[in-house]
């Protein structure tokens, strides 16, 4: 096998030769034109660029076809030469018909017919072989990739997490998670029997040389010109990987097959090796191709050399961000043939130290992590060890799933600041009660209860008090002037104060609810509180008017009629005693001051005594009446605040708890 440039040149020469043969055959045998053109299209390449089994053809068929073409060309040239030698152009009779015995003509025609039959038979056999190859390929389509239960659960949780967060987080924050889901779905539909491994490295690290060494043939161009590799080149050790290579965007002209070796094919069966351009290339397009392909492959082999193994670009741009992908990562120290003595071991130890500082777990002593090796692609030292490790890695068929799992881990880590803060979140009962109390104060629930209590006592005094005292109070009430200005100003001030109290209550409960939440969710909680507070003061005023003092008189206790009857009796005693004295004074009745005076004194003393007793007895019912009125107003205010503010806040907090649960499933562990 030759390099890429040699391959392209060989293909062009084969095409030119075949085209010339087809033209010659068409000039001498027009009836075979379609067959020759069909053979030209079906002619196989020389064995290097292939996509799948159907792109390859049998060497025996190609040799037979070449021999048929050569025989046909020789026969045509013999016939033409014989005709030219025996025919005189000046003699019209001989030019119209020569070789009257027809011996040579029959011989030529018989040879041509035999050649045509052989060509038809060869084409039929090759078409049948191609059809069989297509059937075999269709019957042995590689099974798609299958994810295990935990990984499927994590992907489902990530999908649910993205769905729940679309209205709360910007698209840029969720872009990486969406890309991981898309790539996981795309990779799952493709072959699970193949492992795509990319070889990446810096300029002059020898990655193309390592690529050729693993393939056993010079596939990727090497040289001192920089950059040497301009586009990714793929090499597949088995059939069925065309769709995987299509996903990488590698065209058919850059797809190769390794050296045909039974031992090598058995060892690396299922491997798709991709040689990438230099990640530090001066050409921006090369670096973009490296970043694009690295996001799609199942594993990567990082090739470093003794001079640039500590390059900051490599560690800061690639190795450190990909520390979570250690299980699908190989780090190869190439060109150890340039290091004298124990220098190779020292450089390898220093490389391990740098990888450890990057956070890359090293797969030593059977632990999962990156594989670190040293080799020389030029001399072949260490290549068998790498091929053996790579063969075991590919045979495990788990690289694609581990790569997707590492991508999920990386996406979850990037999303951690918007889902977990390490602090307790939620709205406590204390905060809810405080919010309800603030709303009750804003509508004057306490004052309303006290007013209800005073109203009940006033009603009791009117019913159980002495008539003379009630008359005096009525007279004083009628004498007080009614201005009308002070109550209006006081009402306006009370409304402004009530609105401020409502706004303060909403801000306080929003701050309590958003405490400990990540910034996007805290903002969503505050916005929900602001939306709920719109129109809340007016709604509270309406509720206060509707749930305030009931219309009509307050309810009366059972002892109330007896108290009224007693007060009426005291009044009657006073009236009877007074009339009795008046009758004695005017001589209408016999003089007897003791009885009327006693009646009047009993009525005068008994009336206030009954009123005082009723007032003492009315305190309990009046207090209960006031508390009941206050409770109704507080419940109404709390219900209004709960419906407009607390319920939207609870919905936002519930959504956040749901995404926290999904995030915990994505990470595979609880979050703080």
KAUR-V472853 format. One record per backbone hydrogen bond with DSSP energy under -0.5 kcal/mol. NH is the residue of the N-H (numbers start at 1). CO is the residue of the C=O. Records with the same first field share a line. If there is no record, write none. Layout:
NH = CO / CO
This chain:
4 = 219
7 = 3
8 = 4
9 = 5
10 = 6
11 = 7
12 = 8
13 = 9
14 = 10
15 = 11
16 = 12
17 = 13
18 = 14
19 = 15
20 = 16
21 = 17
22 = 18
23 = 19
24 = 20
25 = 21
26 = 22
27 = 23
28 = 24
29 = 25
32 = 29
33 = 30
36 = 32
37 = 33
38 = 34
39 = 35
40 = 36
41 = 37
42 = 38
43 = 39
50 = 48 / 255
55 = 52
56 = 53
62 = 58
63 = 59
64 = 60
65 = 61
66 = 62
67 = 63
68 = 64
69 = 65
70 = 66
71 = 67
72 = 68
73 = 69
74 = 70
75 = 71
76 = 72
77 = 73
78 = 74
79 = 75
80 = 76
81 = 77
82 = 78
83 = 79
84 = 80
85 = 81
86 = 82
87 = 83
88 = 86
89 = 87
91 = 88
92 = 90
95 = 91
96 = 92
97 = 93
102 = 99
106 = 102
107 = 103
108 = 104
109 = 105
110 = 106
111 = 107
112 = 108
113 = 109
114 = 110
115 = 111
116 = 112
117 = 113
118 = 114
119 = 115
120 = 116
121 = 117
122 = 118
123 = 119
124 = 120
125 = 121
126 = 122
127 = 123
128 = 124
129 = 125
130 = 126
131 = 127
132 = 128
133 = 129
134 = 130
135 = 131
136 = 132
137 = 133
138 = 134
139 = 135
140 = 136
141 = 138
145 = 188 / 190
152 = 148
153 = 149
154 = 150
155 = 151
156 = 152
157 = 153
158 = 154
159 = 155
160 = 156
161 = 157
162 = 158
163 = 159
164 = 160
165 = 161
166 = 162 / 163
168 = 165
169 = 165
173 = 170
174 = 170
175 = 171 / 172
178 = 174
179 = 175
180 = 176
181 = 177
182 = 178
183 = 179
184 = 180
185 = 181
186 = 182
187 = 183
188 = 184
189 = 185
190 = 187
192 = 143
195 = 270
197 = 195 / 272
198 = 299
199 = 274
200 = 198 / 301
202 = 303
205 = 202
210 = 206
211 = 207
212 = 208
213 = 209
214 = 210
215 = 211
216 = 212
217 = 212
219 = 217
230 = 228
233 = 275
234 = 254
235 = 273
236 = 256
237 = 271
245 = 241
246 = 242
247 = 243
248 = 244
249 = 245 / 246
250 = 245
251 = 249
254 = 251
255 = 252
256 = 234
257 = 48
258 = 236
259 = 215
261 = 259
265 = 261
266 = 262
267 = 263
268 = 264
271 = 268
272 = 195
273 = 235
274 = 197
275 = 233
276 = 199 / 274
278 = 229
279 = 201
281 = 278
284 = 282
287 = 283
288 = 284
289 = 285
290 = 286
291 = 287
292 = 288
293 = 289
294 = 290
295 = 291
296 = 293
297 = 293
298 = 196
299 = 196
300 = 328
301 = 198
302 = 300 / 330
303 = 200 / 301
304 = 302 / 332
306 = 334
309 = 305
311 = 308
315 = 311
316 = 312
317 = 313
318 = 313 / 314
319 = 314
320 = 315
322 = 318
323 = 320
325 = 322
326 = 323
328 = 325
329 = 326
330 = 300
331 = 371
332 = 302 / 330
333 = 331 / 373
334 = 304 / 332
336 = 375
338 = 335
339 = 336
343 = 340
344 = 341
346 = 342
347 = 343
348 = 344
349 = 345
350 = 346
351 = 347
352 = 348
353 = 349
354 = 350
355 = 351
356 = 352
357 = 353
358 = 354
359 = 356
360 = 355
361 = 323 / 359
363 = 370
364 = 362
367 = 364
370 = 361
371 = 329
372 = 370
373 = 331
375 = 333
376 = 381
380 = 376
383 = 380
384 = 380
386 = 382
387 = 383
388 = 384
389 = 385
390 = 386
391 = 387
392 = 388
393 = 389
394 = 390
395 = 391
396 = 392
397 = 394
398 = 393
402 = 398
403 = 399
404 = 400
405 = 401
406 = 402
407 = 403
408 = 404
409 = 405
410 = 406
411 = 407
412 = 408
413 = 409
414 = 410
415 = 411
416 = 412 / 413
418 = 415
419 = 416
420 = 416
426 = 513
428 = 426
432 = 428
433 = 429
434 = 430
435 = 431
436 = 432
437 = 433
438 = 434
439 = 435
440 = 436
441 = 437
442 = 438
443 = 439
444 = 441
445 = 440
448 = 444
449 = 445
450 = 446
451 = 447
452 = 448
453 = 449
454 = 450
455 = 451
456 = 452
457 = 453
458 = 454
459 = 455
460 = 456
461 = 457
462 = 458
463 = 459
464 = 460
465 = 461
470 = 466
471 = 467
472 = 468
473 = 469
474 = 470
475 = 471
476 = 472
477 = 473
478 = 474
479 = 475
480 = 476
483 = 481
488 = 484
489 = 485
490 = 486
491 = 487
492 = 488
493 = 489
494 = 490
495 = 491
496 = 492
497 = 493
498 = 494
499 = 495
500 = 496
501 = 497
502 = 498
503 = 499
504 = 500
505 = 501
506 = 502
507 = 503
508 = 504
509 = 505
510 = 506
511 = 507
512 = 508
513 = 509
514 = 510
515 = 511
517 = 514
522 = 518
523 = 519
524 = 520
525 = 521
526 = 522
527 = 523
528 = 524
529 = 525
530 = 526
531 = 527
532 = 528
533 = 529
534 = 530 / 531
536 = 533
539 = 535
540 = 536
541 = 537
542 = 538
543 = 539
544 = 540
545 = 541
546 = 542
547 = 543
560 = 557
563 = 559
564 = 560
565 = 561
566 = 562
567 = 563
568 = 564
569 = 565
570 = 566
571 = 567
572 = 568
573 = 569
574 = 570
575 = 571
576 = 572
577 = 573
578 = 574
579 = 575
580 = 576
581 = 577
582 = 578
583 = 579
584 = 580
585 = 581
586 = 582
587 = 584
588 = 583
589 = 583
596 = 592
597 = 593
598 = 594
599 = 595
600 = 596
601 = 597
602 = 598
603 = 599
604 = 600
605 = 601
606 = 602
607 = 603
608 = 604
609 = 605
610 = 606
611 = 607
612 = 608
613 = 609
614 = 610
615 = 611
616 = 612
617 = 613
618 = 614
619 = 615 / 616
620 = 616
621 = 617
622 = 618
623 = 619
624 = 620
625 = 621
626 = 622
627 = 623
628 = 624
629 = 625
630 = 626
631 = 627
632 = 628
633 = 629
634 = 630
635 = 631
636 = 632
637 = 633
638 = 634
639 = 635
640 = 636
641 = 637
642 = 638
643 = 639
644 = 640
645 = 641
646 = 641
647 = 642
649 = 645
650 = 646
651 = 647
652 = 648
653 = 649
654 = 650
655 = 651
656 = 652
657 = 653
658 = 654
659 = 655
660 = 656
661 = 657
662 = 658
663 = 659
664 = 660
665 = 661
666 = 662
667 = 663
668 = 664
669 = 664
